[in-house]
Amino acid sequence: MTIAEPVRSGPLATLNPVSKLGAAMIVTAVLLVSIDPVSAGVALGLELVLLCFAAIPVRVLLVRTSPILIAAPLAGLTTVLYGRTSGSVHLHWWAIEVSDGSLQLGLATLLRVLAIGLPAVLLFVTIDPTDLADGLAQLLRLPARFVLGGLAGLRLVGLFVDDWRALTLARRARGVAESGALRRFLGQSFSLFVLSIRRGSKLATAMEARGFGASVARTWARPSVFRGRDWATLVVALAVAGTAAAVAIAVGSWNVLGS
């Protein structure tokens, strides 16, 4: 299994993609309501406990969550340096002003990015795009044409790396790859853009010829079923979000939309 492939084993892999999507949205919705370190910290702690039972390989875990692990401290640091000033001021230099309020807001931002980003990444790392399309069309009743078109486009994303490598080798063989790095990148990006449009047009024509755009109700090769464990996943997400909000309200740190 490569890093780009979904994790096909473990408890998360057996869940319906719709339940994973719903669980991530439940936690995200609650954490977006309030900007406080308590609710985000409690949610993050509970998510880390649940992560111990996910059985996701450590290498996959680190690679997939690395953007979140990098972005969260940067977002927190930016908020500390340029956030809303309140309380005692500890540092003031030009546009930078560090105060009690900005420190608390920076900590809340750091924890909230982690609490929102980690479960979303870890839930989607186990989702197969075809299973997700089946669930969206069969369970959520989204238009089949839209779902299948999105699935086809998503399947082509993995070809970008191969196309970029092929373009690099082709341009090098023709002697046009020795220009400046920026000029080479812009030229090659435009070539990849043109190639993507041509491939997308051919794929759309092929799908239309095979009846993917028909207005009649279509059948599905694989039924998407919402089982008891999928409902349990939503209940767990509600419990995590509810506990985080309840603890924050109990200690008085619940701060709706940073008011």
Backbone as a ProteinNet text record, in pm:
[ID]
protein_1_A
[PRIMARY]
MTIAEPVRSGPLATLNPVSKLGAAMIVTAVLLVSIDPVSAGVALGLELVLLCFAAIPVRVLLVRTSPILIAAPLAGLTTVLYGRTSGSVHLHWWAIEVSDGSLQLGLATLLRVLAIGLPAVLLFVTIDPTDLADGLAQLLRLPARFVLGGLAGLRLVGLFVDDWRALTLARRARGVAESGALRRFLGQSFSLFVLSIRRGSKLATAMEARGFGASVARTWARPSVFRGRDWATLVVALAVAGTAAAVAIAVGSWNVLGS
[TERTIARY]
83.1	0	86.3	56.4	128.5	56.1	125.1	67.3	-57.4	-60.6	-173.7	-299	-286.5	-400.2	-470.2	-601.6	-672.6	-633.2	-645.1	-618.1	-737	-715.2	-824.3	-841.3	-778.2	-794.4	-813.2	-866	-890.2	-1036.3	-1075	-1215.5	-1271.4	-1192.6	-1243.6	-1273.1	-1197.9	-1215.6	-1349	-1410.5	-1536.9	-1658.3	-1638.2	-1749.5	-1791.5	-1917.7	-1966.9	-1907.8	-1861.8	-1803	-1897.1	-2027	-2122.3	-2117.6	-2102.3	-2094.2	-1965.4	-1856.5	-1731.5	-1745.5	-1807.9	-1829.6	-1917.7	-2023.7	-2112.4	-2045.1	-1962.7	-1892.6	-1798	-1723.8	-1631.3	-1706.3	-1821.9	-1898.9	-1958.6	-1998.2	-2055.8	-1952.8	-1833.6	-1728.3	-1687.3	-1675.3	-1634.5	-1737	-1865.3	-1970.4	-1967.8	-1949.6	-1948.5	-1824.8	-1709.2	-1585.7	-1578.7	-1652	-1651.9	-1739.9	-1828	-1918.2	-1844.4	-1747.8	-1677.9	-1527.8	-1464.6	-1318.6	-1267	-1241.3	-1186.8	-1099.2	-995.9	-903.2	-961.4	-1062.8	-1115.9	-1191.2	-1287.6	-1365.8	-1277	-1184.2	-1094	-999.7	-950.8	-859.8	-927.7	-1050.8	-1124.2	-1153.2	-1198.4	-1226.2	-1099.8	-988.2	-863.1	-819.6	-833.4	-796.7	-880	-1011.6	-1097.8	-1065.9	-1032.6	-997.3	-868.2	-771.4	-646.9	-669.7	-763.2	-797.3	-859.1	-951.9	-1015.1	-915.6	-814.2	-713.4	-637	-624.6	-552.6	-621.5	-751.2	-826.4	-846.2	-788.5	-810.4	-724.2	-612.5	-522.3	-471.1	-437.6	-378.4	-227.5	-154.6	-8.5	52.6	157.4	219.2	271.6	331.5	387.4	277.1	167.4	55.2	-0.7	-8.2	-61.2	22	153.6	240.8	239.9	240.8	243.9	113.8	0.9	-127.6	-157.3	-112.6	-142.5	-33.5	73.9	184.5	141.7	54	11.4	-60.2	-143.1	-213.2	-114.7	-18.8	78.7	168.6	185.7	265.6	180.6	58.4	-26.7	-77	-105.7	-162.4	-69.1	59.2	147.8	166.6	171.3	186.7	64.3	-54.4	-176.7	-180.1	-139.6	-137.2	-36.9	82.2	185.1	141.3	80.9	32.4	-72.2	-160.3	-263.6	-203	-100.8	-34.4	29.9	90.8	163.9	71.8	-37.8	-121.8	-267.2	-298.5	-436.2	-487.4	-612.5	-677.3	-607.5	-580	-508.8	-606.1	-576.8	-655.8	-571.8	-598.6	-522	-383.3	-292.1	-154.6	-81.4	-5	74.9	216.1	263.7	395.1	502.8	463.5	559.6	489.7	555.8	501.4	616.9	610.1	712.8	648.8	640.8	580.6	437.8	407.1	271.4	249.9	356.8	347	311.4	210.3	170.1	119.1	194.4	160.3	100.6	-20.9	-91.3	-153.7	-216.7	-285.7	-395.2	-469.4	-576.2	-526.6	-417.7	-365.4	-303.3	-243.2	-189.5	-301.3	-408.6	-521.1	-585.2	-599.6	-658.7	-568.6	-435.9	-342.8	-348.7	-358	-371.3	-501.4	-610.1	-738.4	-733.5	-665.7	-653.9	-573.4	-461.7	-378.9	-458.3	-526.6	-601.6	-719.6	-783.2	-900.4	-862	-750.6	-705.1	-673	-607.1	-575.7	-702.9	-794.8	-916.2	-1007.2	-1005.2	-1087.6	-1016.1	-885.8	-812.5	-780.6	-739.5	-696.9	-808	-927.6	-1030.5	-1072.3	-1075.3	-1112.7	-1012.9	-883.7	-781.2	-785	-796.7	-791.8	-916.1	-1030.2	-1149.7	-1144.1	-1095	-1092.5	-977.1	-877	-765.6	-811.4	-923	-974	-1088.6	-1116.8	-1230.5	-1184.3	-1251.3	-1230.9	-1323.8	-1273.8	-1358.7	-1484.2	-1473.5	-1590.4	-1695.4	-1652.3	-1746.7	-1813.4	-1736.7	-1794	-1898.6	-1869	-1965.9	-2093	-2077.7	-2195	-2280.4	-2215.6	-2290.3	-2359.7	-2291.4	-2350.8	-2471.8	-2463.6	-2573.7	-2688.5	-2657	-2761.9	-2823.1	-2741.9	-2791.5	-2834.9	-2754.2	-2787.9	-2866.1	-2884.3	-2965.5	-2913.8	-2783.5	-2727.9	-2739.5	-2745	-2759	-2647.1	-2686.9	-2588.4	-2488.9	-2536.3	-2446.5	-2337	-2375.6	-2277.7	-2179.3	-2230.2	-2144.8	-2046.2	-2093.8	-2005.6	-1903.8	-1945.4	-1849.5	-1739.1	-1778.1	-1677.5	-1585.5	-1642.1	-1560.8	-1460.4	-1505.8	-1414.4	-1301.4	-1336.4	-1232.4	-1135	-1187.4	-1100.8	-1005.8	-1054.9	-969.1	-854.2	-873.5	-769	-663.1	-691.4	-594.8	-461.7	-469.3	-346.4	-258.7	-317.5	-239.2	-154.9	-182.5	-108.1	41.3	74.4	215.4	284.7	218.8	276.7	286.7	185	189.3	301.3	318.7	424.5	562.8	580.9	708	731.5	626.8	640.8	671	607	634.3	777.5	825	963	1062	1043.5	1133.2	1123	1000.7	983.3	1049.3	1031.7	1093.3	1245	1294.5	1439	1495.5	1425.2	1471.6	1471.5	1381.3	1374.6	1464.2	1531.3	1624.8	1560.9	1436.7	1369.7	1352.9	1425.5	1410.8	1526.9	1612	1729.7	1714.4	1593.1	1570.7	1559.9	1528.2	1516	1409.4	1424.7	1333.2	1189.9	1169.4	1035.1	974	1051.3	1000.9	968.2	1053.1	1029.5	903.1	884.4	766.6	637.9	637	516.6	483.9	585.3	561	509.6	568.1	526	387.4	357.5	223.9	116.6	146.3	50.2	30	138.8	127.2	41.6	60.8	-20.3	-166.8	-191.8	-327.9	-396.9	-327.3	-383.7	-408.7	-313.1	-328.5	-447.2	-469	-580.6	-714	-722.7	-846.5	-877.1	-775.3	-796.9	-842.1	-778.3	-816.9	-958.1	-989.8	-1123.4	-1230.9	-1203.6	-1300.2	-1322.4	-1214.5	-1227.7	-1304.2	-1275.7	-1344.8	-1493.2	-1526.3	-1667.3	-1740.3	-1676.9	-1739.6	-1759.7	-1657.3	-1668	-1778	-1787.8	-1892.1	-2030.6	-2042.9	-2172	-2213.2	-2116.9	-2146.6	-2188.6	-2141.8	-2176.7	-2300.6	-2367.3	-2493.8	-2485.8	-2368.9	-2357.9	-2439.3	-2473.4	-2550.1	-2698.5	-2746.2	-2887.9	-2975.2	-3093.8	-3184.7	-3264.8	-3264.4	-3340.4	-3267.3	-3342.5	-3281.2	-3184	-3064.6	-2962	-2955.3	-2896.2	-2872	-2727.2	-2697.9	-2564.7	-2511.5	-2386.2	-2325.9	-2307.2	-2277.8	-2252	-2345.7	-2437	-2526.8	-2450.7	-2487.6	-2427.6	-2524.3	-2480.2	-2566.9	-2518.2	-2613.9	-2583.9	-2615.7	-2513.4	-2531.6	-2532.4	-2545.2	-2548.1	-2419.3	-2304.7	-2177.8	-2162.7	-2232.5	-2227.7	-2307.3	-2423.9	-2498.9	-2419	-2347	-2264.9	-2154.7	-2101.4	-1998.7	-2053.7	-2174.7	-2236.7	-2263.9	-2303.2	-2327.8	-2197.6	-2088.5	-1958.9	-1917.8	-1938.7	-1905.7	-1989.5	-2117.9	-2203.1	-2155.5	-2110.6	-2061.7	-1935.1	-1844.7	-1721.3	-1753.2	-1836.2	-1871.6	-1949.7	-2045.2	-2124.6	-2042.7	-1950.5	-1864.6	-1775.2	-1718	-1631.9	-1708.9	-1829.9	-1910.1	-1954.4	-1993.5	-2040.9	-1931.2	-1811.9	-1700.4	-1666.3	-1664.5	-1632.7	-1736.8	-1864.4	-1970.4	-1959.9	-1926.4	-1917.9	-1807.5	-1694.9	-1583.3	-1590.9	-1691.7	-1710.2	-1623.7	-1565	-1479.1	-1549.2	-1672.5	-1746.5	-1765.4	-1715.3	-1709.5	-1763	-1891.4	-1956.8	-1901.8	-1843.2	-1788	-1693.1	-1620	-1519	-1574.3	-1702.1	-1763.3	-1715.7
-119.8	0	124.4	218.7	344.6	447	558.9	663.9	722.2	725.5	786.2	700.7	573.6	484.8	493.3	466.9	466.6	347.3	361.6	251.5	156	34.5	-59	-158.4	-136.6	-224	-138.2	-200.9	-128.6	-90.5	-44.1	-11.1	97.6	199.9	309.5	266.8	169.2	125.6	56.4	4.5	-67.6	24.5	151.8	245.2	298.2	334.3	396.8	537.4	575.9	710	822.6	803.1	908.1	930.7	823.7	839.3	911.3	885	955.1	1103.8	1133	1272.4	1342.9	1274.3	1333.4	1355.9	1259.4	1273.9	1393.1	1407.3	1520.9	1653.9	1659.2	1783.4	1818	1717	1742.9	1808.7	1750.2	1805.7	1944.1	1960.8	2089.4	2197.8	2165.4	2265.2	2318.2	2230.8	2274.4	2357.5	2315.4	2387.1	2522.2	2538.3	2667.1	2770.8	2725.2	2817.5	2901.8	2842.1	2911.4	2910.4	3021.1	3030.8	3032.8	2916.4	2908.9	2784.7	2789.6	2675.9	2553.1	2571.2	2457.8	2360.4	2410.6	2322.1	2252.7	2327.9	2267.9	2168.2	2200.7	2109.9	1980.9	1990.4	1870	1783.3	1845.6	1769.7	1702.5	1774.7	1717.2	1600.2	1613	1502.4	1378.2	1396.3	1282	1220	1302.6	1250.6	1169.5	1213.7	1138.5	1003.6	1000	871.4	777.3	829.4	747	705	787.9	755.5	629.1	601	480.2	353.2	361.5	244	242.4	338.6	347.5	250.9	205.2	109	161.8	291.3	350.8	344.2	294.9	288	424.1	421.1	545.7	627.8	561.4	635.1	707.1	638.7	701.6	815.7	793.2	894.5	1021.9	1007.7	1124.8	1198.3	1123	1186.2	1260.8	1197.9	1259.8	1379.4	1375.8	1485.4	1592.1	1573.2	1669.9	1811.1	1831.7	1970.1	2034.2	1955.2	2009.1	2039.5	1949.6	1968.9	2089.3	2125.2	2243.3	2369.7	2360.5	2479.6	2526.5	2432.7	2471	2562	2525.6	2617.6	2751.9	2751.8	2877.3	2966.5	2905.5	2984.4	3039.4	2957.1	3003.8	3115.6	3101.2	3204.4	3336.1	3329.4	3451	3521.1	3442.5	3501.4	3565.1	3502.2	3558.5	3692.7	3703	3824.7	3937.1	3899.8	4003.5	3993.7	3914	3897.4	4015.3	4003.1	4110.8	4134.8	4259	4295.2	4315	4249.7	4268.8	4224	4281.9	4247.6	4310.8	4249.7	4301.9	4279.5	4380.5	4372.6	4330.6	4221	4166.8	4208.6	4238	4276.8	4366.5	4477.9	4568.2	4618	4585.5	4630.1	4644.2	4765.3	4796.1	4740.4	4648.1	4593.9	4474.2	4429	4311.6	4356.8	4293.1	4324.4	4196.1	4148.5	4025	4062.1	4014.5	4044.3	3915.6	3930	3814.3	3763.5	3856.6	3817.1	3747.2	3798.2	3735.6	3599.2	3583.1	3452.5	3348.7	3388.9	3296.5	3264.8	3367	3346	3259.6	3277.8	3194.8	3049.5	3024.7	2887	2825.1	2902.5	2851.8	2820.1	2905.9	2882	2756.3	2739.3	2619.8	2493.2	2490.3	2370.1	2347	2453.8	2437.4	2384.9	2433.5	2381.1	2232.6	2193.6	2051.9	1969.1	2020.1	1944.7	1929.7	2026.2	2017.8	1940.6	1965.5	1906	1759.6	1718.2	1579.8	1478.1	1493.8	1393.7	1392.4	1510.7	1514.8	1437.3	1459.9	1389.4	1239.9	1202.3	1060.5	985.3	1052.5	986.7	971.7	1072.9	1066.9	982.8	955.2	873.1	729.7	689.7	553.9	546.3	654	656.8	624.2	530.4	502.5	593.9	662.6	757.3	693.1	568.9	502.5	475.9	432.4	410.4	541	649.9	780.4	822.4	802.5	837.5	753.8	625.3	539.5	590.2	627	674.8	807.4	900.1	1030.5	1018.2	930.4	916.7	833.1	725.5	634.2	674.4	724.5	756.9	902.6	993.8	1135.9	1185.1	1098.1	1128.7	1248.8	1264.9	1369.6	1328.4	1424.8	1390.4	1297.5	1187.3	1087.6	1146.7	1233.8	1292.1	1375	1453.3	1534.6	1445.4	1342.3	1254.5	1179.4	1123.1	1045	1134.1	1255.3	1348.4	1385.7	1409.4	1437.8	1320.2	1198.7	1078.8	1062.3	1083.2	1070.5	1172.1	1296.5	1398.2	1366	1312.6	1277.7	1164.4	1070.5	960.1	1007.9	1119.5	1170.3	1252.5	1290.2	1371.7	1297.8	1167.1	1089.8	1086.7	1118.3	1117.9	1243.9	1346.8	1471.7	1451.7	1369.8	1346.8	1278.9	1177.2	1108.6	1201.9	1284.8	1379.3	1481.3	1527.3	1625.2	1564.6	1440.8	1372.7	1351.2	1312.4	1290.8	1421.4	1529.9	1659.4	1703.8	1678.6	1714.9	1641.3	1511.6	1432.8	1473.9	1503	1542.4	1676.9	1771.2	1902.6	1894.6	1808.8	1790.8	1728.6	1632.7	1568.5	1664.8	1763.1	1861.6	1980.9	1984.4	2091.4	2221.2	2216	2339.5	2342.9	2259	2252.9	2317.4	2390.2	2447.9	2596.5	2649.4	2791.1	2810.7	2933.9	2963	2878	2858.6	2770.4	2821.5	2952.5	3008.4	2998	3031.8	3023.4	2878.7	2786.3	2644.5	2595.7	2638.9	2596.2	2650.1	2778.2	2836.6	2771.5	2747.7	2684.2	2542.7	2469.9	2332	2325.4	2419.7	2424.3	2451	2539.9	2567.3	2444.4	2371.9	2249.1	2145.9	2134.5	2040.2	2083.1	2213.5	2264.6	2228.6	2248.5	2215	2065.7	1985.2	1840.4	1794.1	1858.3	1821.7	1854.1	1967.8	2004.5	1905.1	1866.8	1771.1	1636	1589.8	1461	1468.4	1579.3	1594.5	1594.9	1660	1662.6	1523.2	1447.8	1311.2	1222.9	1239.5	1159.1	1193.3	1321.7	1362.1	1303.5	1304.5	1247.7	1097.6	1030.1	885.2	849.7	924.7	897.7	926	1031.6	1062.6	952.3	900.9	793.7	665	643.5	522.5	540.2	652.7	670	725.4	779.2	832.7	960.8	1027.4	1150.3	1131.7	1008.4	982.8	1038.2	1082.8	1142.6	1038.9	914.7	810.1	768.9	708.9	662.1	549.2	557.9	460.1	356.2	243.8	138.2	146.5	78.6	84.5	-57.1	-75.9	-209.2	-251.8	-154.1	-185.6	-103.4	-167.2	-91.6	-33.4	87.7	155.1	142.4	77.6	46.8	123	182.1	252.5	158.5	103.7	1	62.2	-27.1	17.4	84.4	33.7	95.2	235.9	262.6	397.2	494.6	447.9	530.6	552.5	447.5	459.9	563.8	572.5	673.2	814.2	835.8	967.5	998.1	895.9	915.4	952.3	884.9	916.6	1059.9	1100	1237.9	1337.9	1307.5	1395.2	1400.5	1285.3	1281.6	1365.5	1356.1	1435.1	1584.5	1622.8	1764.1	1814.2	1734.1	1775.2	1787.5	1693	1699.5	1823.2	1850.3	1968.3	2096.2	2107.3	2227.6	2236	2122.9	2122.9	2163.2	2111.1	2145.8	2293.7	2343.7	2485.7	2575.5	2538.1	2617.6	2610.1	2491.6	2472.4	2556.8	2571	2648.3	2795.3	2830.1	2970.2	3022.5	2934.5	2980.3	2978.5	2931.7	2925.5	3066.2	3088.6	3222.6	3218.3	3242.9	3226.5	3326.3	3272	3350.3	3459.6	3428.6	3521.3	3649.9	3651.3	3774.8	3803.1
0	0	0	-87.5	-92	-7.7	15.2	98.7	34	-98.9	-168.2	-161.5	-130.8	-127	8.2	11.1	137.9	222.5	353.4	444.7	438.8	394.7	370.3	483.9	596.7	711.5	836	941.4	1064.9	1079.3	1197	1222.9	1131.8	1101.1	1019.5	876.8	826.4	688.3	665.6	771.6	757	763.1	791.1	803.3	667.3	656.7	534.6	523.4	405.6	391.1	432.7	416.9	456.7	607	683.7	829.5	869.1	799.7	828.4	797.1	684.7	647.5	748.9	793.3	891.8	1025.9	1069.3	1196.5	1194	1085.4	1074.1	1074.8	1009.8	1004	1139.5	1217.4	1349.9	1441.3	1446.9	1532.4	1484.1	1353	1298	1328.4	1314.1	1336.2	1478.8	1576.8	1716.4	1746.2	1696.3	1726	1656	1546.9	1477.9	1546.4	1635.1	1702.5	1805.3	1873.4	1982	1958.1	1992.6	1986.2	2129.7	2185	2320.3	2329.7	2413.9	2422.2	2490.9	2574.2	2651	2561.7	2484.8	2399.1	2296.5	2235	2136.7	2202	2322.4	2391.8	2433.1	2482.9	2522.1	2400.4	2292.2	2170.5	2117	2118.8	2070.3	2156.8	2287.3	2376.5	2351.9	2335.1	2307.3	2172.1	2074.5	1941.8	1946.9	2026.3	2038.8	2106	2200.7	2263.1	2160.6	2080.6	1977.3	1869.6	1847.5	1747.3	1782.5	1910.3	1952.5	1904.1	1874.2	1829.7	1678.3	1608.3	1464.1	1384.2	1441.7	1375.1	1241.5	1237.9	1117.4	1130	1027.9	1035.1	1068.6	1148.7	1195.1	1077.8	980.5	866.2	789.4	764.4	695.4	779.4	909.9	1000.7	996.5	1003.5	1005.4	871.8	762.7	630.6	603.3	634	603.5	693.3	816.3	909.1	912.5	838.8	841.7	802.5	701.9	674.5	792.4	863.2	980	1091.5	1113.2	1219.9	1193.7	1068.6	1034.2	1038	986.9	976.6	1112.1	1202.8	1331.7	1413	1432.7	1507.1	1437.3	1304	1232.1	1251.1	1246.7	1269	1411.4	1507.8	1646.1	1667.5	1608.4	1622.9	1559.8	1441.9	1376.1	1460.9	1521.3	1607	1731.2	1788.1	1905.8	1872.2	1757	1720.5	1673.7	1605.2	1544.7	1587.9	1690.1	1734	1812.9	1856.4	1930.2	2063.6	2093.4	2215.1	2330.8	2441.9	2564	2682.4	2797.7	2916	2912.9	2984.3	2992.8	2861.3	2820.5	2698.4	2736.5	2678.9	2711.2	2611.3	2488.2	2386.1	2285.6	2254	2152.8	2066.7	1937.7	1843.2	1706.7	1657.4	1529.3	1523.6	1429.6	1419.9	1511.2	1575.9	1664.2	1804.3	1861.6	1997.8	2063.9	2161.7	2232.8	2366.7	2389.2	2514	2568.2	2684.4	2741.6	2648.3	2589	2498.5	2374.4	2315	2193.6	2223.3	2342.3	2379.8	2395.1	2460.6	2477	2342	2257.3	2126.3	2037.8	2050.1	1973.6	2014.9	2146.3	2194.2	2145.8	2150.5	2102.8	1953.7	1877.6	1733.7	1705	1776	1758.7	1786.2	1900	1937.5	1844.5	1800.8	1714.8	1576.5	1522.2	1392.7	1402.9	1511.6	1530.7	1551.7	1633.1	1664.8	1543.2	1452.8	1331.7	1222.2	1207.6	1096.2	1113.6	1234.7	1254	1227.1	1285.8	1256.2	1110.6	1047.3	906.5	821.6	846.3	769.1	796.2	922.7	958.5	911.8	906.1	855.1	703.4	635.2	490.1	435.9	518.5	472.3	446.8	505.2	488.5	388.8	319.2	226.9	85.6	24	-118.4	-198.2	-300	-374.2	-432.9	-480.3	-537.3	-430.5	-312	-201.9	-161.3	-160.3	-126	-228.4	-355.8	-460.1	-447.3	-417.4	-397.5	-281.7	-171.5	-55.8	-81.7	-148.1	-174.8	-266.5	-364.9	-460.1	-404.6	-332.7	-287.6	-154.4	-62.6	70.5	82.2	30.8	38.3	-82.5	-182.2	-299.6	-378.6	-383.2	-468.2	-614.7	-707.1	-849.1	-895.8	-961.4	-1004.3	-1103.3	-1190	-1289.9	-1224	-1124.3	-1051.5	-975.1	-908	-828.1	-915.7	-1025.5	-1113.2	-1183.3	-1217.6	-1277.2	-1179.2	-1053.4	-950.8	-926.2	-926.4	-907	-1019.9	-1143.1	-1257.1	-1248.6	-1211.3	-1196.9	-1085.4	-974.6	-862.3	-899	-978.1	-1020.8	-1109.9	-1177.5	-1266.9	-1194	-1069	-994.5	-980.1	-957.7	-940.9	-1064.6	-1181	-1304.8	-1321.3	-1241.6	-1256.1	-1231.9	-1133.5	-1102.7	-1220.1	-1277	-1392.3	-1512.3	-1532.5	-1644.4	-1625.5	-1502.6	-1475.8	-1502.3	-1460.4	-1484.1	-1633.4	-1705.8	-1849.6	-1922.3	-1882	-1943.3	-1915.8	-1794.9	-1761.4	-1850.2	-1866.2	-1950.1	-2096.6	-2143.4	-2283.7	-2312.5	-2222.6	-2242.2	-2232	-2144.8	-2133.5	-2260.2	-2319.1	-2441.6	-2559.8	-2556.7	-2665.4	-2639.5	-2524.7	-2494.9	-2451.7	-2398.6	-2357.3	-2205.7	-2134.6	-1989.2	-1915.2	-1986	-1922.9	-1894.4	-1910.9	-1881.3	-1731	-1690.5	-1549	-1481.6	-1351.4	-1278.6	-1285.8	-1266.1	-1268.9	-1407.8	-1508.2	-1645.7	-1682	-1640.1	-1668.7	-1597.4	-1473.5	-1397.6	-1459.9	-1499.3	-1557.2	-1691.1	-1773.8	-1902.6	-1888.8	-1796.8	-1777.4	-1713.5	-1626.3	-1565.3	-1670.8	-1763.4	-1870	-1957.5	-1985.5	-2064	-1992	-1861.4	-1783.4	-1782.2	-1777.9	-1780.9	-1913	-2023.4	-2154.5	-2165.9	-2117.7	-2122.1	-2038.6	-1925	-1838.6	-1904.5	-1972.5	-2042.1	-2153.2	-2229	-2338	-2283.2	-2176.4	-2119.3	-2060.4	-1994.4	-1939	-2046.7	-2159.7	-2270	-2326.9	-2343.4	-2395.4	-2296.9	-2168.1	-2068	-2064.1	-2074.2	-2074.1	-2194.2	-2311	-2430.1	-2414.9	-2360.5	-2341.4	-2241.3	-2132.2	-2032.6	-2089.4	-2168.9	-2229.6	-2327.4	-2403.1	-2498.5	-2428.7	-2307.2	-2231.7	-2144.8	-2155.7	-2087.6	-1947.2	-1907.4	-1772.3	-1753.2	-1862	-1850.7	-1876.2	-1878.4	-1904.7	-1792.8	-1829.2	-1731.7	-1654.3	-1698.7	-1628.7	-1501.6	-1409.5	-1284.5	-1314.2	-1260.1	-1288.6	-1178	-1211.4	-1113.3	-1067.6	-956.6	-897.5	-878.7	-915.2	-906.1	-761.3	-674.8	-534.2	-447.1	-374.7	-286.4	-167.9	-129.4	-14.3	103.1	210.4	324.5	446.9	518.8	643.6	759	821.9	924.6	1064.8	1163.1	1302.1	1344	1296.3	1335.1	1277.2	1167.5	1111.4	1197.8	1247.2	1341.6	1469.9	1513.1	1633.9	1613.5	1492.9	1463.4	1480.1	1432.2	1448.2	1594.8	1671.2	1814.3	1885.8	1850.3	1911.2	1877.1	1752.1	1713.3	1791.7	1810.8	1891.5	2036.1	2087.4	2225.4	2240.5	2144.8	2150.3	2143.9	2046.9	2033.1	2153.9	2202.4	2316.4	2444.1	2464.9	2583.1	2580	2463	2450.2	2480.7	2425.1	2449.6	2595.3	2654.6	2792.9	2890.3	2869.5	2958.8	2945.6	2822.2	2802.1	2867.8	2856.7	2919.4	3072.6	3123.8	3268.4	3331	3261.7	3317.6	3279.5	3196.3	3159.7	3048.6	2967.5	2857.8	2723.1	2716.9	2591.4	2536.6	2417.7	2360.8	2219.1	2203.4	2073.8	1973.4	1866.9	1757.2	1803.9	1911.9	1959.9	2017.5	2053.8	2106.6	2248
[MASK]
+++++++++++++++++++++++++++++++++++++++++++++++++++++++++++++++++++++++++++++++++++++++++++++++++++++++++++++++++++++++++++++++++++++++++++++++++++++++++++++++++++++++++++++++++++++++++++++++++++++++++++++++++++++++++++++++++++++++++++++++++++++++++++++++++++

